């Protein structure tokens, strides 16, 4: 059907569970269709509840062995996974584009992100540092060290069908964990392909079950994962509503969660900004990936001195955005993931208009030649007031609201005035304005940028947000600690037994 299927070794139907040498699935068939064309890409035989037990049990057993492998040796195996991804970059990127609809250049970037995080994790495997502290007691040494948690559950979304898994998997692996991955049912083939690449490397090195895959119904795979005490950490990427369910359910069994949830991100543009930079950043941030990134720009606050000028420039720029086949050269906007997303797009525009927003451009679903799948929409700009109720909600579609503000103080209040807190950006050439935005009294988001947009994070920086975005951090910095447990150790190498804080408890000889 497609060259990438043969290159990636994808069977039809593809297996809905993978753990080492075992693969298969006893559940119903799940179809994967190209959102740009409606074409059937392939089918997956979904995992059952019994398959879930097989995968988790195998992962738990693999952890017992994997945790004893020295971290630098675990890093070497992750390095090999990165090399396999390099060799598979083009066919895997083409599969990602075909299955989730993002531009081929973005899909290549996503696979490159997988390679980058593998490289990052290799270096990290020699830097899982603990601290040594001075004890208040004579002849005592005190330090802290880090141990792996066990089996890590990974739940990923359709918009980054392979990269988000790799952020978690590569770090969790060098930390000594095994893992079980539940990907989005909207992009199952991409998940199978990525998992097969990793499994081949792990099997060559004698650790085939360290990474497992489960594609199945929520009742068969999702709910058991949340309730399973063998899975001490569940890392979940998705909507705020989904994250609330995951967080509460895992917390009931005293498990840990790492949540990357909704964005609803804003760009603030001041009168002293470089408008050329701002224009390009807004256009990509708002229309890139058809508005289906957690870091998509959804609100733009324009200081009144430049509001009319930049609004006119944006409307003109939106008119030049080429919508169509994401594999075709020159396309800038591909399809939404499915027709349900199109319905959500239309509903959000109608709701915003009923609340007083004005449509400036876009606003329609597309049909006809080249748009037969029914998943294409026009990137949309709407003029709105700062108190528009719709601004409080994230809609996973290319809808952007332009709001005029008086000054930086009002812009910061508006930026912070939503429940989500992922990414934010300020465009200014004023050093004081920039530093104010980055100060404690500035943006309350996990990511705050100056003169670049909200979208396009690098793996060297910790990625994540605050408030309803979940508070988790993936990649970069010390995010590896989320996948480990801390242990404080004290060694008495003397002949006495002094107690802390000078406590005396003498039982005699």
C-alpha positions, 0 to 999 in steps of 0.5 A, a space after each residue: 500500500 505504501 513504501 513506508 510500510 515495507 520499510 518499517 516492517 509493518 504487518 497488516 493487521 499490525 500487533 496491538 501489543 508488543 513485548 519482546 518476542 511476543 506480539 499480537 492482540 486478541 481484540 477487535 480490529 482498529 483501522 487507521 486512516 489518513 486524515 488528508 485523504 480518508 485512505 485506509 493505511 492499515 489495521 491493528 489487532 487490539 490488545 485485550 485485558 489478558 494481553 495487558 496482563 501479559 505485557 505488564 507482567 513481562 515488563 515487571 520481570 524485565 525491570 528486575 534485571 534491567 535495574 541492575 545494569 549499570 546506567 552507562 550501559 543502559 545509555 549505550 543501548 539507548 544510543 543504539 535505539 537513536 541510531 536505529 531511529 536515524 536509519 528509519 527517519 524518513 519512512 517513520 516521518 512519512 508514516 507520521 504525516 500520513 497518519 496524523 496529518 502534520 506537514 512532512 517537515 514537522 514529522 521529520 522534526 518529530 523523529 529528529 526530536 526522538 533522536 535528540 532525546 536519545 542522545 540527551 539520555 545517553 549523556 544523562 546516563 552518566 549524570 544521575 547525581 546525588 548529593 553528599 551532605 555534612 552530618 551533624 554527628 561525628 564519624 558519620 557520612 550522609 548522602 542521597 542517591 536515586 533508584 529506578 521506580 519500576 514499570 512506568 506507564 506512558 499515555 500519549 496523544 495523537 498530535 505527537 504520536 512518537 516524540 512524546 513517547 520517546 521523551 519519557 521512554 529514553 529517560 525512563 530507560 537510562 534511569 533503570 525503569 521498564 515501561 508500558 506505552 498506551 498510545 492514541 488509538 488515532 495513530 496506532 501504526 506510528 506507535 507500532 513502528 516506533 516500538 518495533 524499532 526499540 524492541 529490535 535493539 533491546 532484544 539484540 542486547 538481551 533485554 527484549 521486554 523493557 519497553 512494551 506497547 498496548 493498543 486497546 480499548 480504555 476498559 481493557 488497557 487504559 483503566 487497568 493501567 491507572 489502577 495497577 500498583 505494579 505501575 508506580 508512575 503514569 506519565 500522561 499527555 492529553 486534555 485537562 479533562 483526561 488529566 483530571 481523571 488520570 491524576 485522581 485515579 492514580 492518586 487513589 492508589 498513592 501512585 505518581 503522575 507526570 501530566 502534560 495537559 492543555 495549553 491555551 497559550 498567548 503571545 503578547 506584542 508591545 508597541 516597541 516590538 519587531 512586527 516582522 518577527 511577531 507576524 511569523 511567530 504568530 502565523 506558525 504558532 497558530 496555524 502550524 500542525 493545523 492548531 493541534 499542538 499543546 503549545 499552539 498560539 490561541 490568544 494574541 494580545 496586541 498593544 493598542 499602538 500596533 494593534 491595527 497594523 499587525 491585525 491587517 498584516 495577519 489577515 493578509 498573511 492568513 490569506 496566503 497560507 496554502 492548505 492541503 496535502 501535508 506531503 506536498 511541497 509548499 503546503 503550510 496547513 494540513 488536516 485536522 485529525 478527524 471529522 469530530 475535530 472539525 465539528 469542534 472547530 465549527 462549534 467553537 467559532 459559533 460559540 465565540 461569535 455568540 459571545 461577541 467575537 468578530 470573525 476576521 478571516 477563515 472560519 469554514 470547513 473545506 470540501 471539494 477537490 483535494 479536501 474529500 476527507 472532510 478534515 480540512 479547515 481554514 485557519 481562523 482569526 477572530 477579534 475579541 474582548 479580553 473578557 470573552 468566555 471562550 478564551 478560557 477554553 482550549 480548542 484543538 484547532 487553528 482558531 486564534 483570538 486577537 485582543 487589544 490591550 493598553 499596556 504590558 501590565 494588562 497583557 500579563 494579567 490577560 496572559 495569566 487569566 486562564 486556567 492553563 499555564 503551558 507556554 507564553 511569549 512576549 515580543 518587545 525590544 525593551 529590556 525592562 519589559 522583557 525582564 518584567 515578563 520573565 520575573 516573578 510578577 510576569 508570566 505564570 506559565 511553565 515556558 516564557 519566551 522573548 521574541 520567539 513564539 509559543 511553539 517549538 520547544 527544544 529537548 535541552 529545556 524542561 518542557 511542561 506547564 503549571 495550573 491545569 496544564 498539570 505541573 509535570 516536566 519532560 526532557 531537559 534539566 533535572 526532569 529525570 528525577 520524575 522517573 526515580 525515587 530518592 533515598 537518603 543514606 547515613 553511614 556511621 563509621 565510628 564507635 559511638 551512636 550519637 543521635 540527631 539533634 543531641 537527643 540522649 537515650 542511654 540504655 546502659 551497658 
